[in-house]
Amino acid sequence: MQQLEMLSAGLGLLGAFLLATKSRYSGLAFVAWFVSNLGWLIFGARNAHWFFFVQQIGFTVTSVLGIWNWLIQPAMRGGTKGPLHQDRSGVSE
């Protein structure tokens, strides 16, 4: 269980770092958070931390929404830039 906690915490921190960098890899933060959320859901259920478990359900929903908005939807549009190559820095090209 300790390894699950370490993995979930590490992926949560990685997600925060990826988004904070405003790089072309920022969208992958939501993938890291999604996997982290799954780990925390397992942890919360196994330890009967039910309010924590419900919170993680909410975070999982936001992770799925982020994956949709940052990765899947742009890929479906088929733009010239891939979803990982979009400039999200707010600076016009």
C-alpha positions as CSV (number, residue, x, y, z in Angstrom):
1,M,0.0,0.0,0.0
2,Q,2.9,2.3,0.7
3,Q,4.1,1.9,-2.9
4,L,0.7,2.9,-4.2
5,E,0.7,6.0,-2.0
6,M,4.2,6.9,-3.3
7,L,3.2,6.4,-6.9
8,S,-0.1,8.3,-6.6
9,A,1.6,11.2,-4.8
10,G,4.5,11.3,-7.3
11,L,2.1,11.3,-10.3
12,G,0.1,14.1,-8.7
13,L,3.2,16.2,-8.3
14,L,4.3,15.4,-11.8
15,G,0.9,16.6,-13.1
16,A,1.2,19.8,-11.3
17,F,4.7,20.4,-12.6
18,L,3.7,19.6,-16.2
19,L,0.8,22.1,-16.1
20,A,2.9,24.7,-14.4
21,T,5.6,24.6,-17.1
22,K,3.1,25.8,-19.8
23,S,5.0,23.6,-22.2
24,R,3.9,21.5,-25.1
25,Y,3.6,18.6,-22.6
26,S,1.2,20.4,-20.2
27,G,-1.7,18.4,-21.5
28,L,-0.1,15.2,-20.2
29,A,-0.7,16.6,-16.7
30,F,-4.2,15.3,-16.9
31,V,-3.0,11.8,-17.8
32,A,-0.7,11.8,-14.8
33,W,-3.5,13.0,-12.5
34,F,-5.9,10.4,-13.9
35,V,-3.5,7.6,-13.0
36,S,-2.8,9.2,-9.6
37,N,-6.6,9.5,-9.0
38,L,-7.0,5.7,-9.7
39,G,-4.3,5.0,-7.2
40,W,-5.9,7.2,-4.6
41,L,-9.3,5.6,-5.2
42,I,-7.8,2.2,-4.5
43,F,-6.1,3.6,-1.4
44,G,-9.3,5.3,-0.1
45,A,-11.5,2.3,-0.7
46,R,-9.0,-0.2,1.0
47,N,-8.7,2.1,4.0
48,A,-12.3,3.1,4.3
49,H,-11.6,6.8,3.8
50,W,-14.9,7.4,2.2
51,F,-14.9,11.2,2.0
52,F,-11.4,11.1,0.5
53,F,-12.7,8.5,-2.0
54,V,-15.6,10.8,-3.0
55,Q,-13.2,13.6,-3.4
56,Q,-11.0,11.5,-5.7
57,I,-14.1,10.6,-7.8
58,G,-14.5,14.4,-8.4
59,F,-10.8,14.8,-9.2
60,T,-11.0,11.8,-11.6
61,V,-13.9,13.5,-13.5
62,T,-11.9,16.7,-13.8
63,S,-8.9,14.6,-15.1
64,V,-11.1,12.9,-17.7
65,L,-12.4,16.4,-18.7
66,G,-8.8,17.7,-19.0
67,I,-7.8,14.7,-21.1
68,W,-10.8,15.3,-23.4
69,N,-10.1,19.1,-23.7
70,W,-6.3,19.0,-24.0
71,L,-5.6,15.8,-25.9
72,I,-8.6,14.0,-27.5
73,Q,-10.7,16.9,-28.8
74,P,-7.7,18.6,-30.5
75,A,-6.6,15.3,-32.0
76,M,-10.1,14.8,-33.4
77,R,-10.0,18.3,-35.0
78,G,-6.9,17.2,-37.0
79,G,-5.2,20.5,-36.9
80,T,-1.7,21.1,-38.2
81,K,-0.3,21.0,-34.8
82,G,-0.7,17.9,-32.6
83,P,-2.3,18.2,-29.2
84,L,1.1,18.1,-27.5
85,H,2.5,20.9,-29.8
86,Q,-0.1,23.6,-29.1
87,D,1.2,26.8,-27.6
88,R,-0.7,27.4,-24.4
89,S,1.6,30.1,-23.2
90,G,-0.9,32.9,-24.1
91,V,1.6,34.5,-26.4
92,S,0.5,35.0,-30.0
93,E,2.7,33.6,-32.7
